[in-house]
Amino acid sequence: MSLRNAAIGKEYLITKISTNDSELEGFLFSLGCYSGESVTVISRRRGGCIVAIKDGRYSIDNALASAIAVE
């Protein structure tokens, strides 16, 4: 399942990030968003969602949320 379809308030484990942009992958890695890390959707907005990764909260758009696979 992708992060875009994840339930609000439930903690998930990132299993894969599917993007062909190495710069974007590097940026996500610097935020702590990589396989094996936990992530929680805090809220949803029309254009994306707010997520908690480690001790930070980040706003990501729907396209990026769809590229992050969680279980």
C-alpha positions as CSV (number, residue, x, y, z in Angstrom):
1,M,0.0,0.0,0.0
2,S,1.2,3.5,-0.6
3,L,1.5,6.2,2.0
4,R,-1.3,8.1,0.1
5,N,-3.8,5.4,1.2
6,A,-2.5,5.0,4.8
7,A,-4.8,5.6,7.7
8,I,-4.4,8.7,9.8
9,G,-2.7,8.1,13.2
10,K,-1.4,4.6,12.5
11,E,2.4,3.9,12.4
12,Y,3.7,2.2,9.3
13,L,7.0,0.8,8.2
14,I,8.4,2.1,4.9
15,T,9.1,-0.8,2.6
16,K,10.2,0.9,-0.6
17,I,10.5,4.3,-2.3
18,S,9.7,4.2,-6.0
19,T,11.1,7.2,-7.8
20,N,13.5,7.7,-10.7
21,D,14.9,11.0,-9.3
22,S,18.1,10.4,-7.4
23,E,18.0,13.9,-6.1
24,L,14.6,13.4,-4.6
25,E,15.7,10.1,-3.0
26,G,18.7,11.9,-1.4
27,F,16.4,14.5,-0.1
28,L,14.0,11.9,1.4
29,F,17.0,10.1,2.9
30,S,18.1,13.3,4.6
31,L,14.7,13.6,6.2
32,G,14.9,10.0,7.5
33,C,12.5,8.6,4.9
34,Y,14.0,5.3,3.8
35,S,13.2,1.6,3.8
36,G,12.9,0.2,7.3
37,E,12.0,3.6,9.0
38,S,8.6,4.2,10.6
39,V,6.2,6.9,9.4
40,T,2.8,8.2,10.6
41,V,0.3,10.2,8.6
42,I,-0.8,13.0,10.9
43,S,-3.4,14.7,8.6
44,R,-4.5,14.9,5.0
45,R,-5.0,17.9,2.8
46,R,-6.4,18.2,-0.7
47,G,-2.9,18.3,-2.3
48,G,-1.1,15.9,0.1
49,C,-0.5,15.0,3.7
50,I,1.4,15.8,6.8
51,V,3.6,13.0,8.0
52,A,5.8,12.4,11.1
53,I,9.2,10.8,10.4
54,K,11.5,10.4,13.4
55,D,11.2,13.7,15.4
56,G,10.0,15.8,12.4
57,R,6.8,16.7,10.7
58,Y,6.7,17.2,6.9
59,S,4.2,18.1,4.3
60,I,4.4,15.9,1.2
61,D,2.3,16.1,-2.0
62,N,0.1,13.2,-3.3
63,A,2.6,12.2,-6.0
64,L,5.4,11.7,-3.5
65,A,3.0,10.0,-1.0
66,S,2.1,7.5,-3.8
67,A,5.8,6.7,-4.4
68,I,6.3,5.7,-0.8
69,A,5.2,2.1,-0.1
70,V,4.4,1.1,3.5
71,E,3.1,-1.9,5.4
